[in-house]
Each structure stands twice: as C-alpha cells, then as structure tokens.
Amino acid sequence: MNKKIIFCAGGTGGHIFPAINLMKHFLQKGYNVVLVTDKRGNNFLNKNLKFKSYELRTGTLASKNLLGKILSVIRIFISVLKSVSILKKERADLIIGFGGYVSFPTSLASKFFNIPLVIYEPNIVVGKANKYLLPIAKKVFLGKDIKENFPEKHKTKLDVVGTIIEKNILNYLNSEKKVKKENFSILVLGGSQGAEIFGKTVPTVINMIKEQGYKIQINQQCMKNQKDSIVNYYKKKSIKNYVFEFEKNILDLIFSSDLAITRCGATTTAELAHTATPFIAVPIPDSINNHQYLNAKYYEDRGYCWILDQNNFNDENLFNLIIEIMKDKKKLESKHENMRKDYTDNVYNAIEAKIKEII
C-alpha cells in the first residue's frame, strides 16, 4: 500500500506554493497526498491539480482585544477537533506542516495519533505556528541555515534541505542569464496578493526613467483594483508593459528581466537568486518576526540585492536607485556573478530521502 502524507499550509503564497510543489513531487513518486488549508489556499488549486483537500477556518492569537482572543481560541479548538476527524479518516503515515496558523491544528492533532510530524521553515526566523510545534516535531527542514537563530534544545531535529521552488525554475541554468542590451526590463513582484504601494509608486518612476531617454519595459504584478489604472497609465505614456495579478509562467518573465523590485518572501527571493536576477528588496515593515527584512538582509550580505525600506520607498529614492543601477552596469553584473556562484541542490530529492528515513 502506498504511503500517505498530509500537507498542512496557510493560504498565503509563501506557505501554499511550497506545499503544492512538494505535493506534486510526491504524487509523481507514487505517494498518496492530501492537503489541509484554508479558503485562500484552496483558491490556488486549479482544475489540473487533482489533490484531495480539506478546508479549515482557524484563528490567530494576535488580536489585541480580549473578545478577539476568546473567539480565536474557540476557532482553534474547533479546528483541532475537525483535524482529529480528518486524521482519523485519512490514516496518514506522515504530516508535513508548512506554517501559517491553519497548519497548526492538524499538526497538533498528529500527536493524538502518534503520526510523525515534519515542519518546513523557509525563512530566516521560525514562524509563530512552526515555533509552537517544535516540541512535537520529529524533524525540522530548513530552507536556509538558521541554526544560530534556532532554539538550542531543538537543534538536533534540524536538516537544511534548501528552499522549495518550482522544478522548472530549479532546473533553470543561471549561466544563461544575460544583461539586456536594448530595453532595460524591470519585473515587479508584490507577493501572492500584490503590493499596493508598488502600484502607486512604480509607474511614475518608470515614466521618469523613460523621460531621461532610457529604453525601458516593465512587467508588473498588481492588485486587482489597480490593474486598469496602471495599464492605462503605461499606455498613455507609451511604455512597453505587461501588467498582471497572477502569472503561472513566472519563469519567462524572470528570464527576460534585468532587475526585479520585490517583496521578500522566502520563495520569491530564492527564485530570483537561483535565476541570477538582481533585485531591489522592499520588505513588508510589519511582517511577523521581521522575517521579510531578515530574508532580504541574507541576500544583501551575499551581494545579490539592494534593500529599500518601505518608509523610504518613494518616487525620488526609487528613481535614484534604478538610475544608479542602470548607469553602472558593473554593479549589476557583479550581482549576477555573485548569484551564479551560488548553487542549489535538488531540494526535492533531499526532502524525499529524509522522509524515507522516517516512514
């Protein structure tokens, strides 16, 4: 009988996409796979992904008022009971938690059935949900080596496996990346939900650059309510553009880009690093445990990117930084070379080998 793995992930892109990518791998290897997520996570499953999934609605204790905390505790308790029912029905051999509060109830319920639990943490610091689960986890898979920031008593559980990115991107040869000679192409990535501030600032800056006589093209992710106005603006200014809310074939856009402007989720930054695409990192200022800034700092320290804090993300500062990058191609090429020296092992094979040791 084939082994069964339950994958638990919150509904944001940073949690759900690594889970989906790893599910596809294990499905191809003959495992039975099941997903537990929330409504947002289920929305990312398209008709071509034939995964059995369960939907949970849970809460977070981050609410500042007492009533909010009480309601959250009630939701968490109910979701744990539902998770117990799921595990009793599915009889899984292993549970893998990818973080996000919706992953907590099912991961916790694994203890009741003595099912091995593995946690995957792609960020520089351990997320809150994953941190609560450390005592009952059998293994903790890390996207990056964060042992210095990790609780001492759980370090024996650690395995650095690498960041889970799509296989077509993982198989991309970054030696093919070249700086464009004609149009300078910029890719704007705002995370799975887009970034409102990018939609407000980037178009104006791109036009300012064009008015300086530079040939430029922009591929920009945006929020749904911004799309029409951004498209119309670029059309009015005769700027070559592609504006999108979500793009499945993101590799094509990354491949054609000289520079990216991006939020700093673990997966997105890993994809840019692997494809040798220098980027301007704009961390979300209120990310949990400041993980987006720490992700960006990890790459800045390696000479892969520039960091521009959101408080300083305005027309003038962004314009000056991009112009500086465009004028001094040696700086850009230096970032390319630093990225090319980096090597990513096959994270899928690494995880599969570790899983086989458990089940």
C-alpha positions as CSV (number, residue, x, y, z in Angstrom):
1,M,0.0,0.0,0.0
2,N,1.3,3.5,-0.9
3,K,2.3,5.8,1.9
4,K,0.1,8.7,2.6
5,I,1.3,12.2,3.5
6,I,-0.9,15.1,4.7
7,F,0.4,18.6,3.8
8,C,-0.8,21.5,6.0
9,A,-0.3,25.0,4.8
10,G,-1.6,28.5,5.4
11,G,-3.3,30.2,2.4
12,T,-0.7,32.8,1.5
13,G,1.7,32.1,-1.4
14,G,4.7,31.7,0.9
15,H,3.1,28.7,2.6
16,I,0.8,27.2,0.0
17,F,3.1,27.2,-3.1
18,P,5.9,25.2,-1.5
19,A,3.3,22.7,-0.2
20,I,1.7,22.3,-3.7
21,N,5.1,21.9,-5.4
22,L,6.2,19.3,-2.9
23,M,2.8,17.5,-3.2
24,K,3.3,17.3,-7.0
25,H,6.7,15.7,-6.5
26,F,5.4,13.1,-4.0
27,L,2.4,12.3,-6.2
28,Q,4.7,11.6,-9.1
29,K,6.7,9.3,-6.9
30,G,3.6,7.2,-6.1
31,Y,2.6,8.6,-2.7
32,N,-0.9,9.4,-1.7
33,V,-1.2,13.2,-0.9
34,V,-3.8,15.2,0.9
35,L,-3.9,19.0,1.6
36,V,-5.3,20.8,4.6
37,T,-5.5,24.5,4.1
38,D,-8.0,27.4,4.3
39,K,-10.2,29.1,1.7
40,R,-7.4,31.2,0.3
41,G,-5.2,28.1,-0.1
42,N,-7.9,26.2,-1.9
43,N,-8.3,29.0,-4.3
44,F,-4.8,28.4,-5.6
45,L,-5.7,24.8,-6.6
46,N,-6.6,24.8,-10.2
47,K,-8.5,22.1,-12.1
48,N,-5.3,20.4,-13.2
49,L,-4.3,19.7,-9.6
50,K,-6.2,16.6,-8.6
51,F,-5.4,16.8,-4.9
52,K,-7.8,15.8,-2.2
53,S,-8.1,18.8,0.1
54,Y,-9.8,19.8,3.4
55,E,-10.6,23.4,4.3
56,L,-10.2,24.7,7.9
57,R,-11.1,28.0,9.4
58,T,-8.9,28.8,12.3
59,G,-7.8,31.9,14.2
60,T,-4.7,33.7,15.5
61,L,-4.0,34.9,19.0
62,A,-2.6,38.1,17.6
63,S,-5.9,40.0,18.2
64,K,-5.3,42.9,20.6
65,N,-8.7,42.8,22.3
66,L,-9.9,40.2,24.8
67,L,-13.1,39.2,22.8
68,G,-11.0,38.7,19.7
69,K,-8.6,36.4,21.6
70,I,-11.5,34.4,23.0
71,L,-13.1,33.9,19.6
72,S,-9.7,32.9,18.2
73,V,-9.3,30.3,20.9
74,I,-12.7,28.9,20.1
75,R,-12.0,28.7,16.4
76,I,-8.6,27.0,17.1
77,F,-10.3,24.4,19.4
78,I,-13.0,23.7,16.8
79,S,-10.4,23.3,14.0
80,V,-8.3,20.9,16.2
81,L,-11.5,18.8,16.6
82,K,-12.0,18.8,12.8
83,S,-8.4,17.9,12.3
84,V,-8.8,14.9,14.6
85,S,-11.7,13.8,12.5
86,I,-9.6,14.3,9.3
87,L,-6.7,12.3,10.6
88,K,-8.9,9.5,11.9
89,K,-10.4,9.2,8.4
90,E,-7.2,9.6,6.3
91,R,-4.9,7.4,8.4
92,A,-1.8,9.2,7.2
93,D,1.8,8.0,7.6
94,L,3.3,11.5,7.9
95,I,2.2,15.1,8.3
96,I,4.3,18.0,6.9
97,G,3.5,21.5,8.2
98,F,4.4,24.5,6.1
99,G,3.5,27.2,8.5
100,G,0.6,29.6,8.7
101,Y,-2.0,29.4,11.5
102,V,-4.2,26.9,9.6
103,S,-1.3,24.4,9.6
104,F,-1.3,24.4,13.4
105,P,-4.5,22.4,14.3
106,T,-3.7,19.4,12.0
107,S,0.0,19.4,13.0
108,L,-1.0,19.4,16.7
109,A,-3.6,16.7,16.2
110,S,-0.8,14.4,14.8
111,K,0.3,14.0,18.5
112,F,-3.0,12.3,19.3
113,F,-2.5,9.6,16.7
114,N,1.3,9.3,17.1
115,I,1.8,10.3,13.5
116,P,5.3,11.7,12.7
117,L,5.3,15.4,12.1
118,V,7.8,17.3,10.0
119,I,8.0,21.1,9.8
120,Y,9.3,23.0,6.8
121,E,10.6,26.5,7.5
122,P,11.9,28.6,4.6
123,N,12.5,31.9,6.4
124,I,15.5,33.1,8.3
125,V,13.4,33.0,11.5
126,V,11.0,30.4,12.6
127,G,7.3,31.4,12.1
128,K,5.0,31.5,15.1
129,A,2.9,28.5,14.2
130,N,6.0,26.4,13.5
131,K,7.6,27.6,16.7
132,Y,4.7,26.3,18.8
133,L,5.1,22.9,17.1
134,L,8.8,22.4,17.6
135,P,8.4,20.3,20.8
136,I,6.3,17.6,18.9
137,A,8.1,17.7,15.5
138,K,10.3,14.8,14.6
139,K,12.2,16.8,12.1
140,V,12.5,20.5,11.0
141,F,13.5,21.1,7.4
142,L,15.1,24.5,6.8
143,G,15.3,26.4,3.6
144,K,18.4,28.2,4.8
145,D,20.9,27.5,7.6
146,I,19.4,29.4,10.5
147,K,20.9,27.4,13.3
148,E,22.2,30.4,15.1
149,N,18.7,31.8,15.5
150,F,17.2,28.5,16.5
151,P,16.3,27.2,20.0
152,E,19.2,25.2,21.2
153,K,17.2,22.3,22.6
154,H,15.6,21.5,19.2
155,K,18.8,21.8,17.0
156,T,19.2,18.0,16.8
157,K,16.0,18.0,14.7
158,L,17.4,20.3,12.0
159,D,18.1,19.4,8.4
160,V,19.0,22.2,5.9
161,V,17.3,21.0,2.6
162,G,17.0,24.2,0.6
163,T,14.1,26.4,-0.5
164,I,11.3,24.7,-2.3
165,I,10.8,26.4,-5.7
166,E,9.1,25.2,-8.8
167,K,11.0,22.5,-10.7
168,N,11.1,24.4,-13.9
169,I,12.9,27.2,-12.1
170,L,15.1,24.9,-10.1
171,N,16.2,23.3,-13.4
172,Y,17.0,26.7,-14.9
173,L,20.7,27.2,-15.7
174,N,21.6,30.7,-14.3
175,S,24.6,30.8,-16.6
176,E,22.2,31.6,-19.4
177,K,21.2,34.9,-17.7
178,K,22.4,37.9,-19.6
179,V,22.1,41.7,-19.1
180,K,19.8,43.1,-21.9
181,K,21.4,45.4,-24.4
182,E,18.3,47.1,-25.8
183,N,15.3,47.7,-23.5
184,F,16.1,47.5,-19.8
185,S,13.5,45.2,-18.4
186,I,12.2,45.5,-14.8
187,L,10.0,42.9,-13.1
188,V,7.8,44.0,-10.2
189,L,6.6,41.3,-7.8
190,G,4.3,42.1,-4.9
191,G,3.8,38.6,-3.4
192,S,0.8,36.4,-3.9
193,Q,-1.6,39.3,-3.0
194,G,0.2,42.0,-4.9
195,A,1.5,45.2,-3.2
196,E,-0.5,48.4,-3.2
197,I,2.5,50.7,-2.7
198,F,4.2,49.3,-5.8
199,G,1.2,50.2,-7.9
200,K,1.2,53.7,-6.6
201,T,5.0,54.4,-7.0
202,V,6.5,52.3,-9.7
203,P,4.5,53.6,-12.8
204,T,5.6,57.2,-12.0
205,V,9.2,56.2,-11.6
206,I,9.2,54.2,-14.8
207,N,8.0,57.2,-16.7
208,M,10.6,59.4,-15.0
209,I,13.3,57.0,-16.3
210,K,11.8,57.0,-19.8
211,E,11.8,60.8,-19.8
212,Q,15.6,60.6,-19.2
213,G,15.9,58.9,-22.5
214,Y,16.3,55.3,-21.4
215,K,14.6,52.4,-23.3
216,I,12.6,50.6,-20.7
217,Q,10.0,47.9,-20.4
218,I,8.0,46.9,-17.3
219,N,6.3,43.7,-16.2
220,Q,4.3,44.4,-13.1
221,Q,2.3,42.4,-10.7
222,C,-0.5,44.5,-9.1
223,M,-3.7,44.3,-7.1
224,K,-6.9,43.7,-8.9
225,N,-8.3,47.2,-8.2
226,Q,-5.2,48.8,-9.6
227,K,-4.8,47.0,-12.9
228,D,-6.9,49.2,-15.2
229,S,-5.4,52.4,-14.0
230,I,-1.8,51.1,-14.3
231,V,-2.4,49.7,-17.8
232,N,-4.0,53.0,-18.9
233,Y,-1.1,55.0,-17.4
234,Y,1.6,53.0,-19.3
235,K,-0.4,53.1,-22.5
236,K,-0.8,56.9,-22.2
237,K,3.0,57.2,-21.6
238,S,3.8,54.8,-24.4
239,I,5.7,52.5,-22.1
240,K,6.1,48.8,-23.1
241,N,4.4,46.8,-20.3
242,Y,2.7,43.7,-19.1
243,V,0.5,44.1,-16.1
244,F,-0.8,41.1,-14.2
245,E,-2.4,40.0,-11.0
246,F,-1.0,36.4,-11.0
247,E,1.2,34.7,-13.6
248,K,1.7,30.9,-13.8
249,N,4.6,31.1,-16.2
250,I,6.7,33.4,-14.0
251,L,10.0,31.9,-15.2
252,D,9.5,33.6,-18.6
253,L,9.2,37.0,-17.0
254,I,12.1,36.4,-14.7
255,F,14.3,35.2,-17.6
256,S,13.6,38.3,-19.6
257,S,14.3,40.7,-16.7
258,D,17.4,42.7,-15.9
259,L,16.2,43.8,-12.5
260,A,13.3,43.0,-10.1
261,I,11.5,45.0,-7.5
262,T,10.1,42.7,-4.9
263,R,8.6,41.9,-1.6
264,C,10.9,39.5,0.4
265,G,9.1,36.2,0.8
266,A,11.4,33.2,1.1
267,T,10.2,31.6,-2.2
268,T,10.3,34.7,-4.4
269,T,13.7,35.8,-3.3
270,A,15.0,32.2,-3.7
271,E,13.7,32.1,-7.2
272,L,15.3,35.4,-8.1
273,A,18.6,34.3,-6.6
274,H,18.6,30.9,-8.4
275,T,17.9,32.6,-11.8
276,A,20.7,35.2,-11.1
277,T,18.2,38.1,-11.2
278,P,19.4,41.0,-9.1
279,F,16.6,42.7,-7.2
280,I,15.6,45.7,-5.1
281,A,14.1,44.2,-1.9
282,V,11.3,46.1,-0.3
283,P,10.4,44.2,2.9
284,I,6.9,44.4,4.4
285,P,7.6,46.5,7.5
286,D,5.2,44.6,9.8
287,S,6.0,41.0,8.8
288,I,5.9,38.6,11.7
289,N,9.3,38.4,13.5
290,N,10.5,40.9,10.8
291,H,11.2,37.9,8.6
292,Q,10.9,39.7,5.3
293,Y,13.7,42.1,6.3
294,L,15.9,39.3,7.5
295,N,15.3,37.4,4.3
296,A,16.4,40.5,2.3
297,K,19.4,41.0,4.6
298,Y,20.5,37.4,4.0
299,Y,20.7,38.1,0.2
300,E,22.1,41.7,0.6
301,D,25.0,40.3,2.7
302,R,25.8,37.9,-0.2
303,G,25.8,40.7,-2.7
304,Y,22.6,39.7,-4.5
305,C,20.3,42.7,-4.0
306,W,19.7,46.2,-2.7
307,I,17.4,46.9,0.2
308,L,15.0,49.9,0.1
309,D,12.8,50.1,3.2
310,Q,9.2,50.8,2.7
311,N,9.4,54.1,4.7
312,N,11.9,55.3,2.1
313,F,10.1,53.8,-0.9
314,N,9.1,56.9,-2.8
315,D,9.4,58.4,-6.3
316,E,12.8,60.1,-5.6
317,N,14.6,57.3,-3.8
318,L,13.4,54.6,-6.2
319,F,14.2,56.7,-9.3
320,N,17.7,57.5,-8.0
321,L,18.5,53.8,-7.1
322,I,17.3,52.5,-10.5
323,I,19.2,55.2,-12.4
324,E,22.4,54.4,-10.4
325,I,22.0,50.7,-11.3
326,M,21.3,51.4,-15.0
327,K,24.3,53.8,-15.3
328,D,26.8,51.4,-13.6
329,K,26.4,48.1,-15.3
330,K,29.4,46.8,-13.4
331,K,27.4,46.8,-10.2
332,L,24.6,44.9,-11.9
333,E,27.0,42.4,-13.4
334,S,28.7,41.9,-10.0
335,K,25.3,40.9,-8.6
336,H,24.9,38.5,-11.5
337,E,28.3,36.9,-10.8
338,N,27.6,36.6,-7.1
339,M,24.4,34.7,-7.8
340,R,26.0,32.5,-10.4
341,K,28.5,31.2,-7.8
342,D,25.6,30.1,-5.6
343,Y,24.5,26.5,-6.1
344,T,21.2,24.9,-5.1
345,D,21.0,21.2,-4.6
346,N,17.8,19.4,-5.6
347,V,15.6,20.2,-2.6
348,Y,13.0,17.6,-3.7
349,N,15.4,14.7,-3.6
350,A,16.9,15.9,-0.3
351,I,13.4,16.0,1.3
352,E,12.3,12.7,-0.2
353,A,15.5,11.0,1.2
354,K,14.8,12.4,4.7
355,I,11.2,11.4,4.5
356,K,12.1,7.8,3.6
357,E,14.2,7.6,6.8
358,I,11.0,8.4,8.8
359,I,8.4,6.3,7.0
